[in-house]
Amino acid sequence: MHQTAVRAFRTSTSYFSAVRNLPRTSRALRRGTGPLASHPTTVAHEPLRSSMYFRRLPVTLVSGIAVGYGAWYSYNLASSTSGQSVAHSFASPLTQGADALPALNALVVGLDELQQGTVVGKVPISKPTADGGRNVEMLNSDQATEKLRRMEQSFSVNRGQGVTRYDLVQLPSNDPIEDDHAEKIVVVPGRSASAEGAQSDWMFWGVFDGHSGWTTSATLRECLISYVARELNETYKSAKTNSPPNEAIDLAIKTAFNRLDHEIVHKSVEKVFKASSKTVAAELLQPALSGSCALLSFYDSRSNLLRVACTGDSRAVLGRRSDSGKWTATALSEDQTGGSPAEAARMRKEHPGEEHVVRNGRVLGGLEPSRAFGDAFYKWSREVSSKLRKNFFGRTPSPLLKTPPYVTAEPVVTTTKVNPSNGDFLVLATDGLWEMLTNEEVVGLVGQWIETQAATATSSSASPFEAAWSKMVGSISKNKALPVEQAEPSASSPSQDGQRVPIRVQQWGIDPMAKNRFTVKDSNAATHLIRNALGGADDEQVRSLLTLPAPFARRYRDDLTVQVIFFGDGPITGQVTINLDATAPDVKPKPKI
């Protein structure tokens, strides 16, 4: 049986290599995702589903299915003396006992399904990978945690300016990751010697969700905060008082976004035509050809006003403690896609008579975000696109392209008064997180994490952050439910406020009302959110989703970038320091000040 299984897997390996070389259109027809079931009661072969389906199967069935699937494999080689596989949850009678053979834990990625099973034998199954042909093992719990925490960072902000800490983490599904992020604290000198005129901080946090490549989001990481700070500086300098009108501040932020996008999309073309070099074109046009959403928050410590500028479908949510002791979730942005009624109406108004300006919830039937940096094919004129294609490289303009630009980088800006003494917090995340969790779940999970941190404040080793939260939170709830006020619509209902619902939960077949669904294991609040987005207390699901390598992982989860900013009054040292317990050992970031 073992030889049959290995032959089947090897046959599938060859088949998969062929699938990878098919034209993109042929492969795209086969893509899909479906409900996730960890413990099915039947082993009968079922028809392909329209979404991800996850199940555990015996070796004979895995062998048969593998022949007909594009597949990727991983394995755990158990010691023949220990009698126990590393992936203990997949152990079978054939893999137990003193004379047990090594057990290979196989993960088979089908065209529309995800299969798991145990193969018994001595020959490991391997698949060459882009980084040199390594055998990629099914992650155990420790390895999954290490992968989750590999890109986490955490900082204590001890400046007495209304922010006490911020955590962030990234988890790639693409290789390289197309997301990016930026953080910066700008010290603003006061205008007078009065207390009101003392120096203050401008604090910026941003997440950038790239698509069709990573170059646009990387450009935003390097440039966007500087562009915004420059425009704000000019606006504040020209104001007759310490604080300009709200409209002037919003306009400064919008101007900065538009100016940077103009540099990316149009100034680059001018330089390419002037240089007349394909080498120069390849370098300058990359940020224009790819695209990125942008979500930037700006906190002015003097006014305690938080502004959120949103271009695209990343999302900002504010958590605030209510009189009941629970937290409330308030969205500070709306998802800007072709599927948004407000965005679709705006585009139809700007392009009257163009029936397909929005088709199937996408701009011209192609791009989902209705606002983005880059994405120049939706912004260049047909003449520019054709000239670039003829002289350098590019693609033929869409036949629907009539009156560009169809996509704008101009953000929608919202303003919120923050109450640091009440322990408000802000979550910024790319859309991958919101595909898996609701606003209320995200805020409730951070609230749950805060309560856990506060509970440790009784020990002598408690940090100032934990001690402050203990004083603010008081007694810890014994209820295992998330400490959040529930809002309508529910996760299973259509969105009524411009926010999309968590589609992955529906595709994976997860019951959003299941008890004990979530867990607290991480010292970094952003990592805590991603762990629970991937499955939380269901360790098997978390490990499976983290085992999938690029490009397969993208079928089941997006790149993830999450920032959690905690407002509060902590110790005043004037410094920003790294929280080592919540920062990956190999990451040594410099505080952004």
ZIVENSUL-V624912 format. One record per pair of residues at least 4 apart in sequence whose C-alpha atoms are under 7 Angstrom apart, sorted by the first residue. I is the first residue (numbers start at 1). J is the second residue. Records with the same first field share a line. If there is no record, write none. Layout:
I = J, J
//
This chain:
1 = 5
2 = 6, 120, 121
3 = 7
4 = 8
5 = 9, 63
6 = 10
7 = 11
8 = 12, 63, 64, 66, 67
9 = 13, 63, 66, 67
10 = 14
11 = 15, 67
12 = 16, 66, 67, 68, 69, 70, 71
13 = 17, 71
14 = 18
15 = 19, 70
16 = 20, 70, 71
17 = 21
18 = 22
19 = 70
22 = 26, 27
23 = 27
24 = 28
25 = 29
27 = 31
30 = 111
31 = 111, 112
32 = 50, 51, 52, 112
33 = 50, 51, 52, 112, 507, 555
34 = 49, 50, 51, 52, 53, 507, 508
35 = 51, 52, 53, 506, 507, 508, 509
36 = 52, 53, 54, 507, 508, 509
37 = 53, 54, 55, 509
38 = 54, 55, 56
39 = 55, 56
40 = 55
43 = 57
48 = 112, 113
49 = 112
50 = 112
51 = 112, 507
52 = 112, 113, 114, 507, 508
53 = 113, 114, 508
54 = 113, 114, 115
55 = 114, 115, 116
56 = 115, 116, 117
57 = 61, 62, 116, 117
58 = 62, 117, 118
59 = 63, 117, 118, 119
60 = 64
61 = 65
62 = 66, 117
63 = 67
65 = 69
66 = 71, 108
69 = 110, 111
70 = 109, 110, 111
71 = 108, 109, 110
72 = 107, 108, 109, 127
73 = 106, 107, 108, 125, 126, 127
74 = 105, 106, 107, 126, 135, 136, 137, 138
75 = 104, 105, 106, 124, 125, 136, 137, 138
76 = 85, 86, 87, 103, 104, 105, 137, 138
77 = 102, 103, 104
78 = 84, 85, 86, 102, 103
79 = 83, 102
80 = 99, 100, 101, 102
81 = 98
83 = 95, 96, 97, 98, 100
84 = 88, 95, 96
85 = 91, 103
86 = 140
87 = 140
90 = 118
91 = 95
92 = 96
94 = 100
95 = 100, 101, 102, 103
96 = 100
101 = 120, 121, 122
102 = 120, 121, 122
103 = 118, 119, 120, 121
104 = 118, 119, 120, 124
105 = 117, 118, 119, 138
106 = 116, 117, 118, 119
107 = 115, 116, 117
108 = 114, 115, 116
109 = 113, 114, 115
110 = 114
126 = 135
127 = 133, 135
128 = 132, 133, 134
129 = 133, 134
138 = 547
139 = 143, 144, 543, 547
140 = 144, 543
141 = 145, 543
142 = 146
143 = 147
144 = 148, 543, 546
145 = 149
146 = 150
148 = 171, 527
149 = 527, 584
150 = 584
151 = 169, 170, 584
152 = 168, 169, 170, 527, 582, 583, 584
153 = 167, 168, 169, 582, 583, 584
154 = 166, 167, 168, 524, 578, 579, 582, 583
155 = 165, 166, 167, 576, 577, 578, 579
156 = 164, 165, 166, 576, 577, 578, 579
157 = 163, 164, 165, 575, 576, 577
158 = 164, 570, 571, 572, 573, 574, 575, 576
159 = 572, 573, 574, 575
160 = 569, 570, 571, 572
161 = 201, 301
162 = 301, 420, 567, 568, 569
163 = 566, 567, 568, 569
164 = 566, 567, 568, 569, 570
165 = 565, 566
166 = 564, 565, 566
167 = 524, 525, 526, 563, 564, 565
168 = 526, 562, 563, 564
169 = 526, 527, 561, 562, 563
170 = 560, 561, 562
171 = 559, 560, 561
172 = 177, 559, 560
173 = 177, 550, 553, 554, 557, 558, 559
174 = 178, 550, 551, 554, 559
175 = 550
177 = 214, 559
178 = 209, 210, 211, 213, 214, 217, 559
179 = 208, 209, 210, 214, 217, 559, 561
180 = 207, 208, 209, 217, 218, 221
181 = 206, 207, 208, 221
182 = 205, 206, 207, 221
183 = 204, 205, 206, 592
184 = 203, 204, 205, 592, 593
185 = 201, 202, 203, 204, 592, 593
186 = 201, 202, 203, 593
187 = 199, 200, 201, 202
188 = 199, 200, 201, 202
189 = 198, 199, 200
190 = 197, 198, 199
191 = 197
192 = 197
193 = 197, 198
194 = 198
200 = 301, 302
201 = 300, 301
202 = 298, 299, 300, 301
203 = 298, 299, 300
204 = 296, 297, 298, 299
205 = 296, 297, 298
206 = 295, 296, 297
207 = 294, 295, 296, 428, 429, 430, 561
208 = 217, 292, 293, 294, 295
209 = 217, 292, 293, 294, 430
210 = 214, 216, 217, 291, 292, 293
211 = 290, 291, 292
212 = 290, 291
213 = 290
214 = 218
215 = 219, 286, 287, 290
216 = 220, 287, 288, 290, 291, 292, 374
217 = 221, 292
218 = 222
219 = 223, 287
220 = 224
223 = 227
224 = 228
225 = 229
226 = 230
227 = 231, 256
228 = 232, 253, 256
229 = 233
230 = 234
231 = 235, 252, 253, 256
232 = 236, 249, 252
233 = 237
234 = 238
235 = 239, 248, 249, 252
236 = 243, 244
239 = 243, 244
244 = 248, 249
245 = 249
246 = 250
247 = 251
248 = 252
249 = 253
250 = 254, 413
251 = 255
252 = 256
253 = 257
254 = 258, 410, 411
255 = 259
256 = 260
257 = 261, 409, 410
258 = 262, 409, 410
259 = 263
260 = 264
261 = 265, 373, 374, 409
262 = 266, 267
263 = 267, 268
264 = 268, 287, 288, 374
265 = 269, 288, 374, 376
266 = 270
267 = 271
268 = 272, 284, 285
269 = 273
270 = 274
271 = 275
272 = 276, 277, 280, 281
277 = 281
278 = 282, 392
279 = 283
280 = 284
281 = 285
282 = 286
285 = 289
286 = 290
287 = 291, 374
288 = 374, 375, 376
289 = 374, 375, 376
290 = 374, 375
291 = 372, 373, 374, 375
292 = 372, 373, 374
293 = 311, 312, 313, 314, 372, 373
294 = 310, 311, 312
295 = 309, 310, 311, 314
296 = 308, 309, 310
297 = 306, 307, 308, 309
298 = 306, 307, 308
299 = 304, 305, 306, 307
300 = 304, 305, 306
304 = 417, 418
305 = 415, 416, 417, 418
306 = 415, 416, 417, 418
307 = 413, 414, 415, 416
308 = 332, 413, 414, 415
309 = 411, 412, 413, 414
310 = 333, 411, 412, 413
311 = 371, 372, 409, 410, 411, 412
312 = 335, 336, 337, 369, 370, 371, 372
313 = 335, 336, 337, 369, 431
314 = 335, 429, 430, 431
315 = 333, 334, 335, 428, 429, 430, 431
316 = 331, 332, 333, 426, 427, 428, 429
317 = 329, 330, 331, 332, 426, 427, 428, 439
318 = 329, 330, 331, 332, 425, 426, 427
319 = 327, 328, 329, 330, 424, 425, 426, 443
320 = 327, 328, 329, 423, 424, 425
321 = 325, 326, 327, 328, 422, 424
322 = 326, 327, 328
326 = 483, 484, 485
327 = 443, 444, 447, 483, 484, 485
328 = 484, 485
329 = 439, 440, 443
332 = 414
334 = 498, 499
335 = 498, 499
336 = 340, 343, 369, 370, 371
337 = 343, 368, 369, 370
338 = 343, 344, 358, 361, 362, 363, 368, 369, 370
339 = 344, 361, 362
340 = 344, 498
341 = 345
342 = 346
343 = 347, 370
344 = 348, 358
345 = 349
346 = 350
347 = 351
348 = 352, 357
351 = 403
356 = 364
357 = 363, 364
358 = 362, 363, 364, 365
359 = 363, 364, 365
360 = 365
361 = 368
362 = 366, 367, 368
363 = 367, 368, 370
364 = 400
370 = 407
371 = 407, 408, 409
372 = 407, 408, 409
373 = 409
376 = 380
377 = 397
378 = 404, 405, 406, 407
379 = 404, 405, 406, 407
380 = 384, 385, 404, 405
381 = 385, 404
382 = 386, 397
383 = 387
384 = 388
385 = 389, 397
386 = 390, 396
387 = 391
388 = 392, 393, 394
389 = 393, 394, 395
397 = 401
418 = 424
419 = 424
420 = 424, 567, 568, 569
421 = 568, 569
423 = 567, 568
424 = 566, 567
425 = 564, 565, 566, 567
426 = 564, 565, 566
427 = 563, 564, 565
428 = 562, 563, 564
429 = 433, 561, 562, 563
430 = 560, 561, 562
431 = 435
432 = 557, 558, 559, 560
433 = 437, 533, 560
434 = 438, 502
435 = 501, 502, 503, 504
436 = 502, 503, 504, 505, 533
437 = 441, 442, 502, 533
438 = 442, 491, 501, 502
439 = 443
440 = 444, 484, 486
441 = 445
442 = 446, 529
443 = 447, 484
444 = 448, 482, 483, 484
445 = 449, 482, 529
446 = 450, 525
447 = 451, 483
448 = 452, 482, 483
449 = 453, 520, 525
450 = 454
451 = 455, 476
452 = 456
453 = 466
454 = 466, 467, 469, 470
455 = 470
456 = 462
457 = 462, 466, 467, 470
462 = 466, 467
463 = 467
464 = 468
465 = 469, 570
466 = 470
467 = 471
468 = 472
469 = 473
470 = 474
489 = 493, 494, 495, 496
491 = 501, 502
494 = 501
495 = 499, 500, 501
503 = 507
504 = 508
505 = 509, 510
506 = 510
517 = 536, 537
518 = 532, 536, 537
519 = 532, 536, 537
520 = 528
521 = 528
522 = 527, 528
523 = 581, 582
524 = 528, 582
525 = 529, 564
526 = 530, 562, 563, 564
527 = 531
528 = 532
529 = 533
530 = 534
531 = 535, 536
532 = 536
534 = 542
535 = 539, 541, 542
536 = 542
538 = 542
539 = 543
540 = 544
541 = 545
542 = 546
543 = 547
544 = 548
548 = 552, 553
549 = 553
550 = 554
553 = 557
554 = 558
576 = 591
577 = 591
579 = 583
583 = 587
//
